[in-house]
Every structure is written in C-alpha cells, then in structure tokens.
C-alpha cells in the first residue's frame, strides 16, 4: 500500500510540474509572440492547451497504471496468504485425523485390556476354587492313606527316606567293595613284589638315641674335681657347651642332658678329654671344648662324605654334605635321621631299578629328602620347607626339589621318582623296630585311637592292639548292618588319618557278630 501512495503522489507531482512548465512556456510564448507578432499568439495558445491536455492525459495514464500495479501486488499478496492458510489448515486437519485415529486405537486397546483383565480375574477365581478343591481332595486322600497304612504323613516320609537311604548305602558299599577288589587284584601283587624285594636287598642298622649321654668315670673322686671349687668347673662346662651335667648317686658316671645332640656330643668329648688329662679348671675346660667342637665338625663332614660314598651319589654341594653329616646327631621317633636317609636312598634306587627310571637321581632324591631336619632345630619352619629352601639355595634340580617337597604328600608329586621317594620313606619308617616312641606318647596315641573309634554311632567297644598297629571295633548288630560296616571302617580310617600322627599304617578291623542262644530243657 505505501508503494501505491508513492506512485500516486509521484504522478501528481509530475502532472503539476508539467503544468508549471507548460504555464511558463505558455507565458514565454505569449510574451514572445506578443513581441514577434500578434498573429502567432493564437497558435501558441492552442499549442499550450494541447501540451497541457497531453500532460494531463499522461498524468492520468500514469496514475491509472500505478493504481493497477498496486492492486495487482495486493492481490498477489492476498493469494499467497490464502495459499499458506489453506496449507496450514490441511496440515492441522491431517494431525487431527492422526490424533483421532490413535485415540480410537487406544480406546480399543483399553477396552481389550479391560476384557482380558476381567477374564484373568475370572480364571484366578476359578483356580482358587480348584486349588481349594484339590487341597481338600488331597487332605481327604491323605486321611484315607493314613487310615489304610496306620502311619502319618511324617512317618510315611521317614519310612520312605530310610528305605532310600538303606538302598543307597547298600549300593555304595557294593561299589566300594568291587572297586577295592579290582584295585587289589591289579596292584597288590606287583607292589608287594617291589616292596619285599627292596626290603630284602636293604639291610640297615637302626640306632635308637635319647636326649642323654653317659660318661664313665675312673672313680667317684672325679665327680668332685668336675664340680670344682664352689661349682666353678661344672658351671664353666655347662656355659660353654649348653648342656646340663647331672652328677648324682650313680656310681662312676656323669649324665649329660640336652636336646641338641651335637652340643651333647661336644660336651661328651670335652669331658672325656678332661678326665684323661686330669687338669680340670675353667681355662682348660674352654680349651678342651674348642678342640671337641673341631673334632665334631670334622666328624660331621666325614659322616656326610661317608653317606654320599655309601649310596654312590656324587656332585652334592659341600654345604649339603655337611648338613647330611649333622643328621647323624638327629633322631625321629628314635630312628637316626642319617641312617634313615641312607636307607631311603638305597630303597629308592632299588625301586627305581625295578620300575625302570633313573636310579642315580632316585638315590639322590632319597638321600636329600629329609635334609631340612639338619636345621629345623635352629630355623623356623617345617623340615620339608627348610629342605626345599636348602635344595634351591644349593642349585639342586627341580626333580629333586619336588621329591623333597612331596615326600609327605604336602604337594602333588610331579614325577615317578617323587612317588618312589614317598614309598621308600614309608617303608623305612614302618619296618618293625625302625622307630619307637616314648611311653607317654605311645599310651596317649592308643587312647586317642580308641576315643576316635568309640565316637562313631553304633560302636559297642573298641580295642587298640598290636602296639597300636590295629584297632578292633565291635559294633551293635541291630544298629549297623553289613553294608554300613564298610562305610564305617572307611570313615573311621579317614578320621584317624586326619587327627593322629603315627608311623606306618593302622588297620581298622570292624566286627559285627550276631548270637542266638537257647536252652534245651
């Protein structure tokens, strides 16, 4: 609309300008014509009028054209607005249709869900009714069964479980018997041949040592000289050796008491030298103890070397050889540790030869299997772990280290040689007379053995016999049947293995006896 007004105003201005120009021209023409000639005045006026008429016509034409253009522009704008409005209306109508369609679909779904919910509710009610009916029928059946059988549901369940348990026990016992029979048939003969052959070919001495040593005196007068003035000699000897001297009423004898057998040996040698020399005073005692210590060190080295030569094992580190010699003064259950190691080495070599593995390596592992016992009095840890550490320190092979670590079953054996060392160790320790126990330890072990046996249900009484090598168990025949006897013996053996420490093996003998007694009158 502003453009139309501008065109109109411009057209008017042009018309006015043309009018002014025409008037000026007309006046000039008049004045000119007045001067030139009066005749031309009339013509000029006509021309002026024509010019003015033309100008007015042109202005009118311009005005009309401007108005037409303005109207056309307005119509174009109006048409565009109407088109956009129609498009928006069509889009809105489309959205409305979609919303209406979705609403209808939701209404249908809601209606379907309501119908389904009603059906589910009805079914739940029906199920509840059926459940109640089933429960009542079940209760009536149970009552009928209880009336017929004379047992309650708990009693029937107990009877059924007991029946199943007895069947399982019977099948388990049968399987255990069959497996034991197969294993014995396949392995007992060969293992017995190997072990008996090894034992027959190895005859070792067994030395039982205690924690005391006895030194014989030439006369009882020597006791006073050993004690010395105000006890200075005996105090000096005990301080230097770490061993207690017991001088009592025993005629012509002095008892040396100490848990360290090496110190006890040093004290014994030193005291014997002092007795022979006759000069007993603190300075002489110190000198003799030093000499005795050197002699014992040389003896330890010689014993270690003799052990390696006896079994034919060479190339062992000198420090390990010395530790082997120290084992001469170490005992386990009264069995000399060095003699035991030599015996295990011989047995390992024999068994290795029978099986067909490296005999030298088996002997080496057998000789070193208890090397940790040489230092277990001085260092913390089990003799197995100490032995492994020593073998690693002195560059023994991995096979020997595993045999040392596995000979008591602490780890799994990784080779046949480790298994051979286990067997040889068991043979050496279990042979009759190889080991002994103190009376207190022995009686305690027998009591524990009987206590373990009596702790099992159904055991009437038990007796440890054959010096604790066998436990004989009497069971109540009404409580333990033949199948349960097998399981009882197995469980009892496992508990004994886990709770007791003993050399060799213990036989668990379970006896079930039924007696019928009547009298003829």
Secondary structure as GFF3:
##gff-version 3
##sequence-region A 1 521
A	DSSP	alpha_helix	2	36	.	.	.	ID=ss1
A	DSSP	alpha_helix	39	149	.	.	.	ID=ss2
A	DSSP	alpha_helix	153	183	.	.	.	ID=ss3
A	DSSP	pi_helix	184	188	.	.	.	ID=ss4
A	DSSP	alpha_helix	189	201	.	.	.	ID=ss5
A	DSSP	beta_strand	212	216	.	.	.	ID=ss6
A	DSSP	alpha_helix	221	227	.	.	.	ID=ss7
A	DSSP	three_ten_helix	229	231	.	.	.	ID=ss8
A	DSSP	alpha_helix	232	241	.	.	.	ID=ss9
A	DSSP	beta_strand	244	246	.	.	.	ID=ss10
A	DSSP	beta_strand	253	257	.	.	.	ID=ss11
A	DSSP	alpha_helix	261	277	.	.	.	ID=ss12
A	DSSP	alpha_helix	282	311	.	.	.	ID=ss13
A	DSSP	alpha_helix	318	326	.	.	.	ID=ss14
A	DSSP	three_ten_helix	327	329	.	.	.	ID=ss15
A	DSSP	beta_strand	331	332	.	.	.	ID=ss16
A	DSSP	beta_strand	335	336	.	.	.	ID=ss17
A	DSSP	alpha_helix	337	355	.	.	.	ID=ss18
A	DSSP	alpha_helix	359	368	.	.	.	ID=ss19
A	DSSP	three_ten_helix	371	374	.	.	.	ID=ss20
A	DSSP	alpha_helix	383	393	.	.	.	ID=ss21
A	DSSP	alpha_helix	398	406	.	.	.	ID=ss22
A	DSSP	alpha_helix	416	430	.	.	.	ID=ss23
A	DSSP	alpha_helix	439	454	.	.	.	ID=ss24
A	DSSP	beta_strand	459	465	.	.	.	ID=ss25
A	DSSP	beta_strand	470	475	.	.	.	ID=ss26
A	DSSP	alpha_helix	482	499	.	.	.	ID=ss27
A	DSSP	beta_strand	507	512	.	.	.	ID=ss28
###
